[in-house]
Amino acid sequence: MNLHPGSLRPSVAVIGLGYIGLPTAAVLASSGANVVGVDINQRNIDVINAGEVPFVEPDLVTTVAGAVAQGRLRATTEMPHADIYIVAVPTPFSDGKKPDLSYIKTAGEQIAPLLAGDELLILESTSPPGTTEFLAETVLAARPDLTLEPDTAKTIYFAHCPERVLPGRIMIELRTNDRVVGTLNGDAGERARELYQLFCEGEFLMTDARTAEMSKLTENAFRDVNIAFANELSMIADSLDINVWELIELANHHPRVNILQPGPGVGGHCIAVDPWFIVAASPERSSLIRTARKVNDSKPEFVLDKLLLQARRIDHVKIATLGLAFKPNVDDLRESPAGHIVGRLADELPDASILAVEPNIEELPAELAARDNVTLEETVAAIGAADIVLLLVDHNEFVHLDPALLAQKIVHDTRGVWS
């Protein structure tokens, strides 16, 4: 099928203009598609329509500005009709570590009334196995006149194409990474591939929707298990008075060993969340994946316990916490162990001054801004005033610090930058 009947360019609606949706919308628009981005946040809508971006991602602002200026990208809170819908909404988990599909359900319910037949719905949100089917069921429940049976005037096509990009390199990897494309019905996968070929130079790996959903979860669970090994090793090494950074460097000289670097925990919306989707899908057969999650979730408390032992010996202690993001050189605070640690420090040490340093944000997130003993500070000023320096994220600004600034300070380095 021609992607865009009667048009020289495909009509695409991207639902959710977050860390994945907005870059996807921008790169599609810059590659020739007519794109409408949909989001519930009016501030983000206004920022995007002004040719700007609401978060930090290298090269994104240039692409957005160009696409908006050319009239190929606009943002709105109203769901439009389009030939193709890309659903890139959040998929968090509940307190019981169960997947929350309410955002996907809402997107499907809002799209359904606009469908005429022959549209393609692509689910990009990282999802448990069966979620593309859930999206289809949601749409068809609202529109029983439509069908999944292929090649009719009332067929709606569904595919799953999980994103596989690294924050900080999204605009590069959207174009260069291989793409998994999962088909739910008919030639939905081939249609999705034709769309992504507008910008993607990588190989297209075709499969069914459930396998595509599981492939993304598998990639992140694999990484989580390997990070858990490094984090558990760091706690063992600490108990034995061994420098874990030297230990890993030595072990990695073996030609078939490649241990990752430990840290204060695991954050972000992918690695910290996706393995739980596998556990929820098959709880009796996922003991290793569950254990890795528990190891990584326990690491912030380990960091806290060590720090509190020293901090409680100092009256009115001042602690410089370097980094709030979940990884280096981004402003993404989702599921950040650094943010959790800083919040817990503020709770445990109400008389302390917590000097939070995060060079990629302009104001503290709401949960920290509400705490009287936490302030956002510049790097050098915070370190100069601090009794204790806690490195949580290895942003470039911290990696290249003058070591003289740390003289006479109690230093806790969770990233091995100064070890």
C-alpha positions, 0 to 999 in steps of 0.5 A: 500500500502507498503510505499516503494515498493522494499525498506526496508525503505520509500524514503521521500523528505521534502520540506522546512528545517525550524523550522518544516521541519528539525525536521521532516526530522531528526526524520523520518531519525532517525526512519528508513526512507531515507530522502532528505531535500530540501531548497533554502538556500545554507548555511542551506544545507551546515550546515545540511550536516555537521551534524549541525543545523541553528537554536536553538532547544533542541536535534535537533542537536543530531538527525541531526548529527546522521541521517547524520552520518548514511547516512539517511539524506542529504540536497540539493537545487535540488528536488529529486524523492521520494515515499513520499513528505512532503511539509513544506514551509512557508505560510505567509500572504500578507499586506492585511492579505490574505494568500500567497500560492506562496511557496506551488505553487512553491513546487508543480510545482517543484515536478510535473515533477518527479512524475511517479504515486502512490506517496504520497504528504503530506502538513504539512504547516499550511494552509487555508481550501482548500490548499491541493486541491490547491496543487493537482490542481497545480500538476495536471495542470503541469501533466494532465496525472496524476489523483486523482482517486484512485487505478490507475497506475497514481494516486497521493495521497494527505493528510494534516497533520498539525504540532502541536508542540511547539518551544523549545519542538519540538523533544519531541512533534513530538513523543508524540503529537496526530496527525491530518491526513486529506485525500484528495483522496483514502487512502492517510490518511492511507498512511500518518498515516503509515509514521508518525507511524515510530516515532509518539506515539500519537493518529492518528485522521483521517478526511478529508483534509479541516477539518484537515486544519481548525483544526490547524487554530482553535487551534491557533485562540482559543489561540489567542482569550484567549491571547487577553483577557489577553492583553486587561485586562492588558491595562484596569488594567493599566488605572485603576492603578491595578496590572494586575498580581495580578488581574489575580492570584486572578481571577484564584483562581476561579475553572472555570477561567484560564486567560492566562498571558499578554505580549507585543503582540503575535508573531511566525508564528502560532498564529500571522498568522493563525487566519487571514486565518480563517478571509480570509476564512469567513470574514463575520462570524469571527468578534471575531477572527478578533477583537482578532487579532487587540487587540494583534496587538495593544499591542506593540504600547501600550508598546511603548507609555508607554516607550516613555513617560519616555524615552523622558525625559532623554537626550541620554537615554540608553534602555536595551531591554531584548529579541527579540525572539517571545517566551522564550528560542528560537532564532525564531524571526518570527512575534516577537512583541519584535523585532517590539518594538525594531525597533520602539524604534530606529525610535522614539528615534534616539539619544537613545542607544538601547541595545538589549539583545537576548542570543539565537542569535549571531548577530542582524537581518538585520532590526535591524543591519542596525540601528546605534543606536541598538547594541547587548549586553550581559545581565549584561553589558546592564542593567548596562549601561541602564537608562531604562530596558524593559523586552520583553521576559521571557528567563531563563537568565532574569527570574533568574537575580539578582534583585540588577542589577535593582536597580536605573533603570526604569523598564518596565516588560511586562511579569510579571517576576519582578512584 
